Amino acid sequence: MKVDATNDIHPLSEQVKRYIEETDWDAWQQGEDPYTEIDNAAYKQAVESARRMKAKGYNVEDIAEITGLTAEEIEGL
């Protein structure tokens, strides 16, 4: 399936901005994974983006590359 950058770039850009703003960089440097926190807004946005892409027929590998989620997380949606 073809990636439609005009529809997907804005949600991805917003997701990245939120990730940068909300990441506890001190914890990150100590090796803690910010995605393990379920209440993390960036993670929730990634999941929602993945759901939309999955519903549109994108393949799991493309969704994983765009959202940063694992194939297992995407397949579970």
DOFI-390154 format. One line per field, with one value per residue (C-alpha): x, y, z negated; residue in one letter; residue number from 1. Coordinates in nm, 3 decimals. Each point is the difference from the previous one (the first is absolute). Last residue first. Example, Ala and Ser with C-alpha at 12.3 -4.5 7.8 and 13.67 -1.06 7.14 Angstrom:
2
px: [1.367 / -0.137] .
py: [-0.106 / -0.344] .
pz: [-0.714 / -0.066] .
aa: [S / A] .
i: [2 / 1] .
This chain:
77
px: [-0.472 / 0.205 / 0.177 / 0.128 / 0.145 / 0.163 / 0.147 / 0.161 / -0.101 / 0.227 / -0.291 / 0.129 / 0.229 / -0.248 / -0.284 / 0.212 / 0.091 / -0.361 / -0.138 / -0.230 / -0.360 / -0.191 / -0.115 / 0.365 / 0.089 / -0.276 / 0.092 / 0.370 / -0.080 / -0.203 / 0.283 / 0.257 / -0.226 / -0.036 / 0.378 / 0.048 / -0.256 / 0.182 / -0.264 / 0.114 / 0.354 / 0.211 / 0.059 / 0.241 / 0.257 / 0.250 / 0.361 / 0.153 / 0.018 / -0.373 / -0.068 / 0.186 / -0.178 / -0.345 / -0.182 / -0.306 / 0.121 / 0.190 / -0.280 / -0.260 / 0.193 / 0.046 / -0.371 / -0.094 / 0.231 / -0.143 / -0.356 / 0.098 / 0.199 / -0.272 / -0.258 / 0.232 / 0.257 / -0.231 / 0.198 / -0.076 / -0.122] .
py: [-0.373 / -0.302 / -0.016 / 0.352 / -0.076 / -0.319 / 0.184 / 0.243 / 0.363 / 0.273 / 0.165 / 0.029 / -0.304 / -0.216 / 0.104 / -0.083 / -0.343 / -0.075 / 0.058 / 0.294 / -0.102 / 0.317 / -0.158 / -0.074 / 0.364 / 0.123 / -0.247 / 0.090 / 0.369 / -0.077 / -0.210 / 0.270 / 0.261 / -0.216 / -0.038 / 0.375 / 0.060 / -0.221 / -0.140 / -0.355 / 0.067 / -0.273 / 0.231 / 0.217 / -0.283 / 0.052 / -0.021 / 0.251 / 0.255 / -0.044 / 0.065 / 0.331 / 0.074 / -0.033 / 0.004 / 0.221 / 0.281 / -0.223 / -0.255 / 0.272 / 0.150 / -0.344 / -0.078 / 0.338 / -0.059 / -0.349 / 0.132 / 0.273 / -0.232 / -0.263 / 0.163 / 0.180 / -0.278 / -0.260 / -0.325 / -0.239 / -0.347] .
pz: [-1.754 / -0.103 / 0.337 / -0.059 / -0.344 / 0.132 / 0.298 / -0.239 / -0.019 / 0.138 / 0.179 / 0.357 / 0.010 / -0.189 / 0.231 / 0.306 / -0.140 / -0.095 / 0.347 / 0.063 / 0.067 / -0.090 / -0.327 / -0.086 / 0.067 / -0.228 / -0.274 / 0.031 / -0.038 / -0.313 / -0.142 / 0.073 / -0.160 / -0.313 / -0.016 / 0.032 / -0.274 / -0.250 / -0.233 / 0.072 / -0.125 / 0.161 / 0.293 / -0.199 / -0.016 / -0.282 / 0.115 / -0.241 / 0.282 / 0.052 / -0.368 / 0.024 / 0.329 / -0.152 / 0.330 / 0.013 / 0.229 / 0.243 / 0.017 / 0.043 / 0.292 / 0.157 / -0.025 / 0.147 / 0.296 / 0.051 / -0.008 / 0.252 / 0.231 / 0.046 / 0.226 / 0.243 / -0.029 / 0.150 / -0.031 / 0.286 / -0.086] .
aa: [L / G / E / I / E / E / A / T / L / G / T / I / E / A / I / D / E / V / N / Y / G / K / A / K / M / R / R / A / S / E / V / A / Q / K / Y / A / A / N / D / I / E / T / Y / P / D / E / G / Q / Q / W / A / D / W / D / T / E / E / I / Y / R / K / V / Q / E / S / L / P / H / I / D / N / T / A / D / V / K / M] .
i: [77 / 76 / 75 / 74 / 73 / 72 / 71 / 70 / 69 / 68 / 67 / 66 / 65 / 64 / 63 / 62 / 61 / 60 / 59 / 58 / 57 / 56 / 55 / 54 / 53 / 52 / 51 / 50 / 49 / 48 / 47 / 46 / 45 / 44 / 43 / 42 / 41 / 40 / 39 / 38 / 37 / 36 / 35 / 34 / 33 / 32 / 31 / 30 / 29 / 28 / 27 / 26 / 25 / 24 / 23 / 22 / 21 / 20 / 19 / 18 / 17 / 16 / 15 / 14 / 13 / 12 / 11 / 10 / 9 / 8 / 7 / 6 / 5 / 4 / 3 / 2 / 1] .
